[in-house]
Amino acid sequence: MQKIISYPLSFIVLVLVLLALVVFHPIQWICLHVFGYQAHKKSVDYLNFILLRIVLLLGVTFSFENRERIPKGVPIIFVANHQSLYDIIAMIWFLRKFHPKFVSKKELGKGVPSVSFNLRHGGSVLIDRKDPKQAIPSIKKMANYIEKHKRSAVIFPEGTRSRTGKPKEFAQTGLKILCKNAPSAYVVPISINNSWKLMKYGTFPYGLGNRITFVVHEAIAVKDFEFSEIMEKTESAVVSGIKI
């Protein structure tokens, strides 16, 4: 029954999401090329705020716990499990004070209104998953960027989204490069829950009535630990906060 009810609501949500992406694409262009980075960032923030409000039609709500644990005025490396595209949308809005930048697959760098433009011009990096060597200088460039500007990088070390909420094994390479090239950074683990339920029927329709939670764990100073310890502490924190 829930799936049947979801079809008309999901159609409305999909139309509104596409409309928001199309409308904000030229807004982003104008903000960036006329007014600069800060204006562009504001346009991206409010686009994602609107996208979060749209899914309220599905009975989906978001909560972001323990944001006060995030250090301020230093580079941040957010490390989280990954369950749906709404992980990214919520993190852009709720973590907007930290200017989050993403490591994303290159396929998203074209063809998606607003999203592709922001990935190409907003400070994120696009990598080819089939060519790991190509990813190394791109991630290093991001690390240098957050170190210089005291901003943040977001990395999902599972590599791909979990379709059931169960965490996959964490890969080390991306986080290791970020830690090595942003030595003053703090790693902040985040556990995401219930985001996968939005896509439990596949790409359409959406799941209804989910409470998606983001739990921020204690920050880890990169300079205070060997990378193996950082990796162990980070994965342990993220996994401990995931509820299946």
Protein Blocks (a to p, Z undefined) as FASTA:
>chain_A
ZZmmmmmmmmmmmmmmmmmmmmmmmmmmmmmmmnommlmmmmmmmmmmmmmmmmmmnopa
cddehklmpcghiacddddddfbfklmmmmmmmmmmnopacdddfklmgoiahklmmmmm
nopacddfklmmlmmmmmmmmmmmmmmnopaddddfkopacfklpacdddfklmmmmmmm
mmmbccdddddehklmmmmnojbdcdehiacdddddddddfklpcfklmmmmmmmmmmmm
pcZZ
